[in-house]
Structure formats: C-alpha cells, structure tokens
Amino acid sequence: MTRRVLLDVTPDRIAAAARRVMARCDELARVTAAPGSIERVYLSPEHARVNRLAAEWMREVGMRSWQDAAGNQMGRIERASDPDPAAPALMLGSHLDTVRDAGRFDGIVGVLMALEVVRLLRLPGESAVGLPFPLEVIAFSDEEGTRFGKALLGSSAVAGTWNDSWWTLTDADGLTLRQAFLEFGLDPGRIGEAARRPDQLVGYLEAHIEQGPELHRSEQPLAVVSSIASARRFQLTVEGEARHAGGTPYDMRRDALLGASEAALAVERICAAEHHIIGTVGQFEAFPGSVNVIPGETVFSLDLRGEFDGERDRVWDAISRELDEIMGRRSLRWNAREIHNAPAVRCAPLLQDVVREGITSTITDTAEEPPVIFSRAGHDGMAIGSIADVGMLFLRNPDGISHHPDEAVSGSDVALGIRALAESVLGLAMDKN
C-alpha cells in the first residue's frame, strides 16, 4: 500500500492539538441549560455562549469569524497565494448543539478538530494557508433538532433549502421558531443570506465519532464513511375506545395502547430481518392516561433509516401492511404523519479517497486498508450534500454509545484523527493543483 505522508509536523504538535480538543470538549460541556447534564439547544443562551467561544478560537488560529443569518458560527482563512475573499473554500466542521442529557463529543469533537487542522496548516506568522483554496470552519447550530423537532436547520439554511413553513414550528413552551429567531437577535427576513452556492465550495469534510460499535469491535481507531443513512420519521396515531378498565370485558375492548405496542414489536421484527435497515420507536404516549381507563388513543414515533432510499421505503410499506393487519384484528384505526424525510447521501469518491489516504498515511503500523463504514446516524452533510461534495472520517467510540453521558473518545484517537484529517486536506490540495 502506498503511504503518502504530506504533513510535516512533530508528534508533539499533534499531541498538543489533541489535548486542546479534549480540554475544550470539557469546557463546552460546562455550557449547559441543565446543571448536572449537557443540554444546548438552538437559539438558546447556551447556543450564544458556545458561538462566542468558537469565534474566539477561530480568531486564535488566524481566521476571520462571523455568525451567519441562521446562527451558525463561521470562520475563514484565505490562501496565501492570490488571497481572494470570493474564492471557493474547503469547508470543515460539525455541530455544537446537543440532545438532552448528551455526551460531550457528538459533533463538538469535529468542530474542534477542524480548528486544529487550520492551526497545523496555517503558514508561520501569517493568517493564511499554503493551499490552492481557502479553508472555512463551520459550527452548525441545530443538527439535532432538539428544540423545534426539525433536524438540520442550520445546515439546511447553508444549503439554501430552508422551508418557510418551519417558521411556525414551536418548542415545548409554545414559542415559535420565528419568535426564537427574533429573541436571539436574528432577522427571519434575512435567512436567505446564510445560503451558499455550489461554486463557493470546494467540498465539505467532517470528522465525527462513530455512533455505533463497528470500530470498537474491530479494534480500529479511524474509518472512511461511505454514505449517510436515508431517514424517514413518522408520528403514528392509533385510535380505539376509552372505557372503564374494570367494567369492560376483553371481547369488547378496543385498547389503543395494546395495538400500538404490538405495532412497535412488529417494527423491531421487520427491521431486524433486513440488512442495513434500522427502525426505532422512541416516543410513546397513551391517552387519556388514567390508571383505571382503557387507552382510547396512543401516539408514538417511528424513526426509520436505511443505506438506500428504496430499501427504506420498501420496509415502510411492509410495516404499513403489518399495521393494517394488527389494527384490523383489534378493531382499531391508525394513521401516520410523516415529519421528516431525508435521502441517503453518498460521500464523494474523491473525498473518500483522500480520507482513506489520510488515514493510511497516519496509521503506519498496519498493511490493511482502513475500514469503510456506512453511517446509520444523520449528519449535517446530508443537507450540505445538495450543494457540495461531502466526505467524512469516523473516530472510534468505545462501546458505540452516543447521545448519552457515557459517550467517549480517547485523546490518542483524536490525535490520529487530527493528523488524518490534515493529511486528507493536503491530499485534496494536491489533487486540485
């Protein structure tokens, strides 16, 4: 295997970069709306605080920094030869928002690693890089969709795919997205200014912890991402009849909770029999919710993901047929409202190649090719893929746990990831020269 080592830096510099990333992950974890756990949602005071920190760190590595019209924090450093503010840039980054009771690395480590890559590639004494393109770092503002129930809001704005119907989305307190924009200091009428054109970007590269166990099981620190899962999300409602729990015999019951429970088990059974299809029921609520009343209505969620759109849709059709059978047998009615639909995004072959070469030039103690992994989790690259080629690098996540306080990554793997990401950027630069 050819190993093309392009980055001329000492191991001490890489180790210092990794220590900085780990320390800043800890620092950002202290910016939370929920003492004792990590919670940072879109357009919150915590969002503003981490944007200010990110801006400070961007300026520290020589970047010009600004907050865009959607609340994403941006940084840019020009190329040394022919510095042109209009030149298309290679974008690096990830997101700084979290789910509730989150871990400290999902998204965050990718933003901080990107900043360390800029530090490594910045020319001594200059606010410029010796590359054929400028570098941009983006800290996306709402990948998770925790507050308003719609994921990828920040990256959708950058991709120019913002939907004005989203302005009426509400949070748990009934505050609309439009009102939250205004309270944050953003102008809803200027959201279009966040959009980037395809001719403004060379591509998008993201480092991210794997949100699964494949690297942990194979004892590999890094992987090339081949594609990001297609996803559909539904809110399903099962309707029956609420009646007295003691006075209604079983042959007269139309129990919406039991029908929905059987449906949830059917989702597991159908998806477990498929290759690369994951179905999850994450929310479940019965009404009227009294201990002595048969549930007359149950509402639950379904998150359905697949490597290919066609396979995902075929499984949804199978689930729908199974729900028809279950509800017919139980004299219940059901309906589904689709609340999210995102096609699969395949990482660009060139960017897969430069990430692969970046990993092989970093990990020199093996003759094996780095693993190639399909991402079952969604990422901002799903939105950015509509305007630019996308590439991703995964870092090992012990036990594969994510969206949880036990989420983890080692400093040594971060060091490898920083070097591999920098090598990937340099490899792309060679291709563009």
Secondary structure, 3 states (H helix, E strand, C coil): CCCCCCCCCCHHHHHHHHHHHHHHHHHHHCCCCCCCCCCCCCCCHHHHHHHHHHHHHHHHCCCEEEECCCCCEEEEEEECCCCCCCCCEEEEEEECCCCCCCCCCCCHHHHHHHHHHHHHHECCCCCEECCCCCEEEEEECCCCCCCCCCCCHHHHHHHCCCCHHHHHCECCCCCEHHHHHHHHCCCHHHHHHHCCCHHHEEEEEEEEECCCCHHHHHCCCEEEEEEECEEEEEEEEEECCCCECCCCCHHHCCCHHHHHHHHHHHHHHHHHCCCCEEEECCCEEEECCCCCECCCEEEEEEEEEECCHHHHHHHHHHHHHHHHHHHHHCCCEEEEEEEEEECCEECCHHHHHHHHHHHHHHCCCCCCCCCEEEECCCCCHHHHCCCCCEEEEEECCHHHCCCCCCCCCCHHHHHHHHHHHHHHHHHHHHHHC
